[in-house]
Amino acid sequence: MKKRNMHKYIFASLLVTATVALNPIPRVYADTPIKLVIDGQKVESDTDPFIKDGRTLVPIRVVAENLKAEVTWDNENRTVHISKDGKEIELRIDSHLVEFSQGGEESYSVLDVAPIIKDDRTFVPIRLVSNALGAGIEWNNDERAVYVDSSVPAEIIPFFDVEISSVEPGQLVEGTTYLNTLIPDAPPKGASEIRYLLLSRETSRGFIVAKGTDFNVSYKWMPSMEDNGDKVLVAAFYDAGGNFLAGHAVPVTVSINPQITLTGLTEGETITANSVPLATEMNFSAAYVKYEIINPDTNAYYISPGLDPIGGFTMVPVMEDNGNMSVRVIAYDTAGNEYKSEYVNVKVNVARKINLGGVVQGQTIDGSVTLSTSRNFNVSETEYVSVDPATGAETVLYKAGYGSYSWFPGPDMAGNRQIYVRVKDTAGNRYASGLVTVFVKGTPRVLLQGVGPGQVVSGTLSLNVKSNVTPDSIKYVLTNNKTGASRVLDQSSYTPAAGDDGSYSIRAEGTYKGNTLKTEDVTFTVYMGTLYTAKPIVEKSSFMEFASKLAQETKETTGMSAALQTAQAILETGWGQSVPVDKYDGQFSNNLFGIKGSGSAGSVTSNTWEEYNGVAFRIDAEFRAYKNASESWADHNDLLLTKSRYAPFREVMFDSTQGAWALRRCGYATDSQYSVKLINIINLYNLKKFDETTI
């Protein structure tokens, strides 16, 4: 059917009940065929009308042709087109949505029983066709007959008594819209959820744009750029099992007039704060935003990475920014198109700031601390300095261009000390932080490096010590925890041999001025057997189909975006090519999301990272194992659907873009670009098709 713009809601005579409300049928009549009588003539057909869900369905071609209407069937799109006297109807198999057209104007209605195919014939609710084409209907229960009379005007009865009240038919949607549905009496019996769907007029398919369980509130719809075009907005009620109960539909045209505003700054203001929180206000849903900062005096330029559209960004002006500054926010849709706010022009006048970090006033130090610098200007040299308050003598602890310093004060520093950082800027001027007074115990110590608690060793260990003194000697003592036997290594490395498997402890011992210094014993495990690494779950080329099938199955029961689930599996497993196995026996985990703990098939031992005395190392960790991938998928869904921390995610999980950012806000991943990576995968591989729906 050719689509046309609609300026007002007409053809009310077509928006009528699509079914025959039947009286209870006695059991004795249950197998009696239903007769169809049109304009006084009994219609003979090779297929009889039948009753479904208390409604009479008839073969569409038989009824339409007897009412002198033209019927065409589009097998490819599974659509039926009926026309008579300038009136047109288009309906789809298994879809509750029906389109009516007359005089170049369109309207839509929602059926309580969708058209179906039975015995290779298309069946529709009889009242849909008769009322749409202007014929009266009467049901005779005694005769089990439907009488259609084209000379009797049809009574107009809405299919449902619910109505979208906040959007007018034919309305132009240019941005954020609030959705309300009027329910005159009570919600449909058994209703547990309302969904707002935006569907294509051509295919009657589309996406959920809002949903919830409260029928009396407004739902905020922020359309995305992909929503632009002539659409049908549907409000649909469902029961707890996901069965359609009632609905209402209106045609709309989405043509977003993008409006984006930077908040947190006002034109012409002077910035003196060390940090300025910025945010974005938009009237559409963006994939991500970036904040652009320009100093027109120096042409210095900065643009942030992709950030959460409803999150924020903290601007930290530095001395070099003093003067004029222009700031704006740029929003991106999933295709990468840019939508820019106006620049906000401000002046920056921040005072110079330099502070010492890593220690606090009055702290007692009896070990290693990391000194750091916080400043708001560029430097060419950084010095960490210790001052003896008794003499005023200064000792430069560390000197470099910039960076932090691991300070391990020894006996020579024992007592009260004043610490500060001194820098030289790019013009050669020197600046210093305030003094921080600390008390240093300075107990001689040694720390073992090169191995960590719980580490599994299968190759050579390179050993070292960190000390706050210069030991006269160092040795490494290795103990077999099973036998208790100890030996001194003859060098600063340890290479286990075949047969050395087991639990060991190692420590470093040194001498200093006649005293023995010992590190703590570090327990580790030697394993010289075969080690197994991650394996594929399917061929890479098959993973899309594999993952999307699981995602779509769970989407039907949970409502969670299948596109988002599929993208997560792709990202977490590298297209299914890196699934954890037990590093010792090779047991395959079927764990697609890296969840730790024990699953239906126990657990597998794999690696994770830890740090000891400033050195990173791998230790064993237990990851859940499952009997199959479906169990892993269900467990991941259960995590997101039941844990309280993911409650904000559940509110938007039907939308892949909003869901991706909600996961990040809920702490699912530490990677600041995790959401952007998911969104890019979804867009690049057109995963949104897995979220398409209809009524």
C-alpha positions in Angstrom: 0.0 0.0 0.0 1.4 3.4 -0.9 2.2 5.4 2.2 1.0 8.9 2.6 1.4 11.7 5.2 -1.5 11.9 7.5 -2.7 15.3 8.8 -5.7 14.2 10.9 -7.2 11.0 12.2 -10.1 10.0 10.0 -11.8 6.9 8.6 -13.3 6.3 12.0 -15.7 3.8 10.4 -12.8 1.5 9.8 -11.4 1.6 13.3 -13.8 -0.9 14.7 -13.9 -4.1 16.5 -12.3 -6.9 14.4 -14.0 -9.8 15.9 -17.4 -11.3 16.8 -18.0 -11.4 20.5 -19.6 -14.8 20.9 -22.0 -16.2 23.5 -20.8 -19.4 25.2 -21.1 -22.3 22.8 -22.8 -25.4 24.1 -20.5 -28.5 24.0 -23.0 -30.3 21.7 -22.2 -27.7 19.0 -18.5 -27.8 19.4 -17.9 -29.9 16.3 -20.6 -28.4 14.2 -19.2 -26.4 11.2 -19.9 -22.6 11.3 -22.0 -21.3 8.4 -21.2 -18.1 6.6 -24.1 -16.2 5.1 -23.4 -13.0 3.1 -26.3 -10.9 1.8 -28.7 -13.8 2.3 -26.6 -16.3 0.4 -24.9 -19.2 2.2 -21.3 -19.1 1.1 -19.7 -22.4 0.2 -16.0 -22.8 0.7 -13.4 -25.5 0.9 -12.5 -24.1 4.4 -14.9 -23.4 7.1 -14.8 -20.5 9.6 -13.6 -21.4 13.0 -13.4 -20.0 16.5 -10.2 -18.9 18.2 -10.0 -17.3 21.6 -13.8 -16.7 21.5 -13.6 -14.9 18.1 -14.8 -16.1 14.7 -12.2 -16.2 12.0 -13.1 -16.6 8.3 -11.2 -17.1 5.0 -10.5 -13.5 3.9 -10.7 -14.0 0.2 -14.1 -15.6 0.4 -15.7 -12.8 2.4 -14.0 -10.0 0.6 -14.8 -11.2 -2.8 -18.5 -11.8 -1.8 -18.5 -8.2 -0.7 -17.2 -7.2 -4.1 -13.8 -6.2 -2.7 -10.4 -7.0 -4.4 -8.0 -9.1 -2.4 -4.2 -9.5 -3.2 -1.7 -11.6 -1.4 2.0 -10.7 -1.1 3.7 -14.0 -0.3 7.2 -12.5 0.2 6.0 -10.1 2.9 3.1 -12.3 4.1 0.6 -9.4 3.7 -3.0 -9.2 2.6 -4.3 -6.2 0.7 -8.1 -5.5 0.5 -9.6 -2.6 -1.5 -13.1 -1.5 -2.3 -14.5 1.8 -3.4 -11.3 3.7 -2.4 -11.0 2.0 1.0 -7.9 0.0 1.6 -6.9 -2.4 4.3 -3.5 -4.0 4.8 -2.8 -6.6 7.3 0.0 -9.1 8.1 0.0 -12.7 9.1 0.5 -13.1 12.9 0.5 -9.3 13.4 -2.1 -7.5 15.5 -1.5 -4.2 13.6 -3.8 -3.3 10.7 -3.5 -0.3 8.4 -6.5 1.5 6.9 -6.4 4.1 4.1 -9.0 6.2 2.4 -8.7 9.4 0.5 -4.9 9.6 0.9 -5.1 9.4 4.7 -4.0 6.6 6.9 -5.0 5.2 10.3 -4.0 2.1 12.3 -5.8 -0.3 14.6 -4.8 -3.1 16.9 -6.6 -6.4 16.6 -7.3 -8.7 19.5 -6.7 -11.8 17.3 -4.0 -11.6 14.6 -4.6 -13.0 11.1 -3.3 -16.6 10.6 -2.8 -19.2 7.9 -4.8 -22.4 8.2 -5.1 -25.1 5.5 -3.2 -22.7 3.2 -5.9 -20.1 3.6 -5.6 -16.7 5.3 -8.1 -16.3 8.2 -9.0 -13.0 9.8 -11.6 -11.9 12.4 -14.8 -11.4 10.4 -15.7 -8.1 11.9 -12.4 -6.6 10.7 -13.3 -7.0 7.1 -17.1 -6.4 7.4 -16.9 -3.2 9.4 -13.9 -1.9 7.4 -15.9 -2.4 4.2 -19.2 -1.1 5.7 -21.2 -4.3 6.4 -23.3 -5.4 9.4 -22.7 -8.6 11.2 -25.0 -10.8 13.3 -24.1 -14.1 15.1 -26.8 -16.8 15.4 -25.8 -19.1 18.2 -28.6 -21.6 17.6 -27.7 -22.0 13.9 -23.9 -21.5 14.5 -24.0 -19.0 11.7 -22.4 -15.6 10.9 -24.7 -13.3 8.9 -23.1 -10.5 6.9 -25.4 -7.9 5.4 -23.8 -5.2 3.2 -26.9 -3.1 3.4 -26.7 -2.7 7.2 -24.1 -0.1 8.4 -21.6 -1.6 10.8 -21.7 -0.6 14.5 -18.4 1.1 15.4 -16.9 -0.6 18.5 -13.2 -0.1 19.4 -11.2 -3.2 19.8 -9.9 -2.0 23.2 -10.7 0.8 25.5 -7.1 1.9 25.9 -5.7 4.9 24.0 -2.4 6.7 23.7 -3.3 10.1 25.1 0.0 12.0 24.9 0.6 11.7 21.2 -1.9 12.7 18.5 -2.3 10.6 15.3 0.0 12.1 12.6 2.1 14.0 15.2 5.5 15.1 14.2 8.0 13.9 16.8 11.1 16.2 16.8 12.7 15.1 20.1 12.0 13.9 23.6 8.4 12.8 24.0 6.5 11.7 27.1 4.2 8.7 26.6 0.9 8.2 28.4 -1.9 5.7 27.8 -5.5 6.4 28.9 -7.2 3.5 30.7 -10.8 4.4 31.3 -11.6 1.7 33.8 -9.2 -0.9 34.9 -6.1 -2.2 33.1 -6.6 -5.3 30.9 -7.1 -8.4 33.0 -3.8 -10.0 33.8 -1.7 -7.1 32.5 1.7 -6.9 34.1 3.6 -4.7 31.7 3.1 -1.9 29.1 5.4 -1.6 26.2 5.7 1.3 23.7 6.8 0.1 20.3 7.9 2.2 17.3 7.2 0.2 14.2 7.9 0.6 10.5 4.8 1.3 8.4 6.2 -0.8 5.7 7.0 -4.0 7.7 5.1 -3.5 11.0 8.4 -4.3 12.7 10.5 -2.2 15.0 11.8 -1.7 18.5 10.6 -1.1 22.0 11.2 2.5 23.0 9.9 2.4 26.5 8.4 -0.1 28.9 7.4 -0.5 32.5 4.9 -2.0 35.0 3.3 1.2 36.2 0.3 2.0 33.9 -0.3 5.4 35.4 2.9 7.2 34.8 4.6 8.9 31.9 7.4 7.2 30.1 10.2 9.2 28.6 11.0 8.4 25.0 14.2 9.9 23.6 14.2 8.9 20.0 17.4 8.1 18.2 18.4 9.2 14.8 17.7 5.7 13.4 14.1 6.3 14.4 13.5 9.0 11.8 10.8 8.3 9.2 7.1 7.5 9.0 6.3 5.1 11.9 3.5 3.6 13.9 3.6 4.2 17.7 2.0 1.4 19.6 1.1 1.0 23.3 0.7 -2.7 24.1 -0.2 -4.5 27.3 1.2 -7.9 28.1 0.7 -10.5 30.8 3.5 -12.0 32.9 4.0 -14.7 30.2 4.5 -12.1 27.5 1.2 -12.7 25.9 -0.5 -9.7 24.1 -3.6 -8.5 25.8 -4.6 -5.1 24.4 -3.2 -2.1 22.5 -3.6 1.1 20.6 -1.7 2.5 17.7 -1.2 5.9 16.1 0.8 6.9 13.0 3.6 9.4 13.7 6.5 10.9 11.7 9.8 11.1 13.5 12.0 13.9 12.3 14.4 14.8 15.0 15.5 18.4 15.2 18.7 17.7 17.2 19.1 20.1 20.2 22.2 19.6 22.3 23.4 21.9 25.0 26.5 22.0 27.2 25.7 22.5 30.9 28.1 23.5 33.7 29.3 26.7 32.0 27.7 30.0 31.2 28.8 32.3 28.4 31.4 34.8 29.5 32.0 33.5 33.0 35.5 33.4 34.5 36.7 30.0 35.8 38.8 30.0 38.9 38.0 26.5 40.2 40.4 23.7 39.9 37.7 21.4 38.4 34.5 22.1 36.6 31.8 19.4 36.2 30.2 19.4 32.8 27.2 17.6 31.4 25.0 17.4 28.3 21.3 18.0 27.7 19.9 16.5 24.5 16.5 15.9 23.0 17.5 12.6 21.4 19.4 9.4 22.3 23.0 9.5 21.3 25.5 6.6 21.2 28.1 8.6 23.0 29.4 12.2 23.5 32.8 13.9 23.4 33.8 17.2 25.0 35.9 19.5 22.9 38.1 22.2 24.5 39.9 24.9 22.5 42.2 27.7 23.7 41.9 30.2 20.8 44.9 32.2 22.2 47.3 29.3 21.9 45.4 27.0 19.5 45.7 24.2 22.2 43.1 21.5 21.5 41.6 18.6 23.5 38.8 16.2 22.8 37.7 13.6 25.3 37.2 9.9 24.4 33.6 8.7 23.9 31.6 9.2 27.1 28.2 8.3 28.6 25.6 10.7 27.1 23.9 11.0 30.5 27.0 10.9 32.5 29.3 13.8 33.0 32.8 15.1 32.4 35.1 16.9 34.7 37.2 19.7 33.1 40.4 20.4 34.9 41.8 23.7 33.7 45.6 24.2 34.0 47.8 27.4 34.1 48.4 27.1 30.4 44.7 27.4 29.8 44.5 30.9 31.4 42.9 33.3 29.0 40.1 32.5 26.6 38.6 29.1 26.2 35.8 27.7 24.1 34.0 24.5 25.1 31.3 22.4 23.4 29.9 18.9 23.4 29.6 16.7 20.3 27.1 13.9 20.2 27.4 10.9 17.9 24.8 8.5 16.6 25.5 4.8 16.0 26.5 5.6 12.4 29.2 8.0 13.7 27.4 11.2 12.6 28.2 14.3 14.7 25.7 16.7 16.3 27.4 19.7 17.9 26.4 22.1 20.6 27.2 25.8 20.4 30.5 26.8 21.9 30.4 28.3 25.4 33.1 30.9 25.6 34.7 31.5 29.0 37.8 33.0 30.5 40.1 30.8 32.6 42.0 32.4 35.5 43.2 29.6 37.8 45.8 30.1 40.4 49.0 28.0 40.4 48.6 24.8 42.4 51.2 22.2 43.5 50.7 19.6 46.2 52.6 16.6 47.5 50.7 13.3 47.5 51.4 9.9 49.0 51.9 11.1 52.6 49.8 13.1 55.1 50.6 15.4 57.9 51.7 13.5 61.1 52.0 10.1 59.4 54.4 7.5 60.8 56.4 5.7 58.1 57.9 2.3 58.6 58.0 0.9 55.1 57.7 2.0 51.5 55.5 4.9 50.4 54.9 6.3 46.9 55.3 10.1 46.6 53.4 11.9 43.9 52.7 15.4 42.7 49.4 17.1 42.0 49.9 20.3 39.9 48.0 22.4 37.3 50.9 23.5 35.1 53.6 21.9 32.9 57.0 21.1 34.3 60.4 20.1 33.0 61.8 18.9 36.3 60.5 17.3 39.5 62.4 16.8 42.8 61.2 15.1 45.9 63.0 16.6 48.9 63.4 15.7 52.6 64.2 18.3 55.2 65.7 17.7 58.6 63.7 20.1 60.7 66.5 20.2 63.4 69.2 21.5 61.0 67.3 22.6 57.9 69.5 20.4 55.8 67.8 19.2 52.6 68.2 15.9 50.8 67.0 15.4 47.3 65.3 11.9 47.3 64.5 11.7 43.6 64.9 13.9 40.6 63.3 13.4 37.1 61.3 15.2 34.6 58.0 14.2 36.2 56.3 11.2 37.8 56.0 9.5 41.2 58.7 8.0 43.4 58.7 5.0 45.7 60.4 6.2 48.9 61.7 3.6 51.3 63.4 5.6 54.1 66.1 3.8 56.2 67.8 4.5 59.5 69.6 7.5 58.2 66.2 9.2 57.8 64.9 8.1 61.2 63.0 10.8 63.2 60.9 13.8 62.2 61.1 14.7 58.5 59.6 17.4 56.4 58.8 16.3 52.8 57.9 18.5 49.8 58.0 18.5 46.1 59.9 21.1 44.0 59.4 21.6 40.3 60.7 23.7 37.5 58.2 24.9 34.9 58.9 25.1 31.1 60.1 28.8 31.5 62.7 27.8 34.2 60.8 29.1 37.2 60.8 27.0 40.3 57.8 26.3 42.6 57.4 24.1 45.7 54.6 22.5 47.6 54.0 23.0 51.3 55.9 20.9 53.8 54.4 17.7 55.1 55.8 16.6 58.5 56.1 12.8 59.0 57.8 10.6 61.5 60.2 8.0 60.0 61.0 4.9 62.1 63.6 3.8 59.6 63.8 0.2 60.8 66.2 -1.7 58.5 64.1 -3.9 56.2 64.3 -6.0 53.1 61.4 -6.9 50.8 61.3 -9.8 48.4 60.5 -9.2 44.8 60.1 -11.5 41.8 57.5 -13.9 43.3 54.1 -13.4 45.0 51.9 -15.3 47.5 49.9 -18.0 45.7 51.9 -17.8 42.5 52.1 -20.9 40.3 55.6 -21.3 39.0 56.4 -23.3 35.9 59.6 -21.6 34.8 62.5 -19.5 36.0 62.0 -17.0 38.8 64.2 -13.9 38.8 64.6 -12.8 42.4 65.4 -9.5 43.9 65.1 -7.5 47.1 64.1 -4.0 47.8 65.7 -2.5 50.9 66.0 0.8 52.8 69.6 0.0 53.6 72.5 -1.5 51.7 72.8 -5.0 53.0 76.3 -6.5 53.4 75.0 -9.8 51.9 71.8 -11.3 50.5 70.8 -15.0 50.2 67.6 -16.7 49.2 66.3 -19.6 51.3 63.9 -22.1 49.6 61.8 -24.5 51.7 59.9 -27.6 50.6 56.7 -27.3 52.6 55.9 -31.0 52.3 59.3 -32.2 53.7 60.4 -29.2 55.6 63.8 -29.3 53.9 65.4 -25.9 53.2 68.3 -24.9 51.0 70.1 -21.7 50.1 69.9 -20.9 46.4 73.3 -20.3 44.8 72.1 -17.4 42.7 69.3 -14.8 42.5 67.1 -17.0 40.4 65.3 -20.3 40.8 64.5 -22.8 38.0 62.4 -25.7 39.1 63.2 -29.1 37.5 60.9 -32.0 36.5 59.6 -33.7 39.6 59.8 -30.5 41.7 56.0 -30.1 41.7 54.6 -29.1 45.1 54.3 -26.3 47.6 57.3 -24.2 48.5 58.2 -21.1 50.6 61.0 -18.7 49.9 62.5 -15.7 51.7 65.4 -13.4 51.4 67.9 -13.0 54.3 70.5 -10.2 54.5 73.0 -8.9 57.0 73.5 -5.3 57.9 75.9 -4.1 60.5 76.0 -7.6 62.1 72.3 -8.0 62.2 70.2 -10.4 60.1 67.3 -9.0 58.1 64.6 -11.4 56.8 61.7 -10.9 54.4 58.4 -12.7 55.1 58.1 -16.2 53.7 56.3 -16.2 50.4 54.4 -19.5 49.6 54.1 -20.5 46.0 53.4 -23.7 44.0 55.7 -25.4 41.4 53.9 -27.1 38.6 56.0 -28.6 35.8 53.2 -30.5 34.0 51.3 -29.6 30.9 49.5 -26.3 31.1 46.3 -25.7 29.1 45.2 -22.4 27.7 41.8 -20.9 26.5 40.1 -22.7 23.7 37.4 -21.8 21.1 33.8 -22.8 21.7 33.0 -22.8 18.0 34.6 -21.7 14.8 35.0 -17.9 14.7 32.8 -17.7 11.5 30.0 -19.6 13.3 30.1 -17.6 16.6 27.6 -14.9 15.5 24.9 -17.4 14.7 25.8 -19.4 17.9 25.6 -16.4 20.2 22.7 -14.6 18.6 20.5 -17.8 18.9 21.1 -17.9 22.6 20.6 -14.2 22.9 17.3 -14.2 21.1 16.0 -17.1 23.1 16.6 -15.3 26.4 15.3 -12.0 25.0 11.9 -13.6 24.6 11.8 -14.6 28.3 13.7 -11.7 29.9 13.2 -8.7 27.6 17.0 -8.1 27.6 18.4 -6.8 24.3 19.6 -9.7 22.2 22.0 -7.3 20.4 23.6 -6.3 23.6 23.9 -9.9 24.8 25.5 -10.9 21.6 28.0 -8.0 21.6 29.0 -8.8 25.2 29.7 -12.4 24.2 31.8 -11.3 21.2 33.8 -8.9 23.3 34.3 -11.2 26.3 35.4 -14.2 24.3 37.1 -12.7 21.3 34.4 -14.1 18.9 34.2 -17.3 20.9 37.9 -18.1 20.5 39.1 -17.6 24.1 36.9 -19.5 26.6 38.6 -20.5 29.9 39.8 -24.1 30.4 41.3 -25.6 33.5 45.0 -24.9 33.2 45.9 -28.2 34.7 43.6 -30.8 33.3 42.1 -28.9 30.3 38.4 -29.1 31.4 36.4 -26.8 29.2 34.4 -24.3 31.1 31.7 -23.2 28.6 32.1 -19.9 30.5 31.3 -17.1 28.0 31.4 -14.2 30.4 34.4 -14.8 32.7 32.3 -15.2 35.9 34.3 -16.4 38.8 33.2 -19.1 41.3 31.5 -22.5 40.9 28.9 -23.4 38.3 26.8 -26.4 37.4 30.0 -28.3 36.3 32.1 -27.1 39.2 34.9 -24.7 38.4 38.1 -24.5 36.3 41.4 -23.0 37.4 42.7 -20.2 35.3 44.9 -17.2 35.8 44.3 -13.7 37.2 46.7 -10.9 38.1 47.8 -9.8 41.6 50.6 -7.4 42.8 53.2 -8.0 45.5 55.8 -5.4 46.6 55.2 -3.4 43.5 55.5 -6.3 41.0 52.6 -7.9 39.1 52.3 -11.7 38.9 49.7 -14.3 38.0 47.9 -16.5 40.5 45.3 -19.2 40.2 41.6 -18.3 40.3 38.5 -20.4 40.1 36.1 -19.6 37.3 32.6 -21.1 36.9 32.2 -24.2 34.7 29.0 -25.2 33.0 27.7 -28.3 31.3 26.9 -26.3 28.2 26.9 -22.8 26.8 23.2 -22.3 27.5 23.8 -22.7 31.2 26.5 -20.0 31.1 24.2 -17.7 29.2 21.4 -18.2 31.7 23.8 -17.6 34.6 25.0 -14.4 33.1 21.4 -13.3 32.6 20.5 -14.3 36.2 23.4 -12.1 37.4 22.0 -9.0 35.6 18.4 -9.8 36.4 18.6 -10.4 40.1 21.6 -8.5 41.7 20.5 -5.2 43.2 23.4 -3.3 41.8 22.0 -3.9 38.3 18.6 -2.5 39.0 19.3 0.7 36.9 20.3 -1.6 34.0 17.1 -3.6 34.1 15.1 -0.4 33.6 16.6 0.1 30.1 17.9 -3.4 29.2 15.5 -3.6 26.2 17.6 -0.9 24.5 21.1 -1.9 23.4 22.6 1.6 23.6 21.1 2.6 26.9 21.8 -0.9 28.3 25.5 -0.7 27.3 26.0 2.5 29.3 23.9 1.3 32.2 26.2 -1.7 32.5 29.1 0.6 32.8 27.4 2.8 35.4 26.5 -0.3 37.5 30.1 -1.3 37.6 30.0 -4.3 35.3 33.4 -3.4 33.7 36.3 -1.2 34.7 37.2 -0.4 31.1 36.1 3.2 30.5 35.5 2.4 26.8 33.6 -0.9 27.5 30.2 0.7 26.5 31.6 2.3 23.3 33.2 -1.0 22.3 29.8 -2.8 22.7 28.0 -0.1 20.7 30.5 -0.2 17.9 30.2 -4.0 17.7 26.4 -3.7 17.5 26.6 -1.1 14.8 29.4 -2.7 12.7 27.7 -6.1 12.6 24.0 -4.8 12.5 23.2 -6.7 15.7 20.1 -4.5 16.3 18.2 -6.7 13.9 18.1 -9.3 16.7 16.0 -6.8 18.8 13.3 -6.3 16.2 9.8 -7.0 17.4 6.2 -6.5 16.4 2.8 -7.1 18.0 
